């Protein structure tokens, strides 16, 4: 592992030297960070930086560069990571939003809505397998955008059928799933996700992921309404800022998210999972961004 001192990075020294306890003191949920925001770091170095900054959970995006789910020895790599997380006292969730893991030419394709979704289904089953090894809280997934030439009704049928099989596979493995509504996708809002879950018979294995930034863009009742609607079904939270006009992940404080209200609502609904920073386009300045995000979280938490 490369010797890295995160205190040498701009903005990191102050956060690393913070005498308060890790994360948000007194919170029932655990603050984490997504590995897609540390794509220029090895996984070991990312953990070193994030642990120094007070993060205590990992949102692991499967695929390049950190853990290829199709590589020989992927289970062994997951077991080694679990051992390292145990040393640090960290939790984990598995994220499945890597852009080109399944097709080097088409971002996020195929999805569960495509004519041939076999590669996506295989990927999601591998995510469940690795989540079991990692002891992850859940596997987070989404629907995908409506493919060209596919009617919405057919897409919904495909999604229900394919997700039904995955739910059964995850249940047999003892792994929870968390379905994420995404702006521009077939399942775009928390209400959409709840309808999908009802169509599947409200399986206990299937909960929800809510991205706080997405709520700014598509949720009619905003972040507070979306989190309350998810309620006890909330399994995973992604933390980022956005503006209402675009699905663009922004650093905290750079958009329109009411972070204080979001944190208060997580307390209100007694959320006890992971809330992980999700900034996949900020890896070029990852240590300083992670430090500023922790500072912003603590300031919003203390302000109540």
ABEGO torsion letter per residue (X at the ends): XBBBBAAABBGAAAAAABABBBEBBGBABBBBBBAAAAAABBAAAAAAAAAAAGBABBBBBBEOAABBAABBGAAAAAAAAAAAAAAAGBBBBBBAABAAAABAABBGOBBAABABAAAAAAAAAAAAAAAAAAGBABBBBBAEBBBBGBBAAAAAAAAAAAAAAAAAAAAAAGBBBBBBBBBGBABABAAAAAAAAAAAGGBAABBBBBBAAAAAAABAAEAAAAAAAAEAABABBBBBBBBAABBBBBBBGABABBAAAAAAAAAAAGBABBBBBBBAAAAAAAAAAAAAAAAAAAAAAAAX
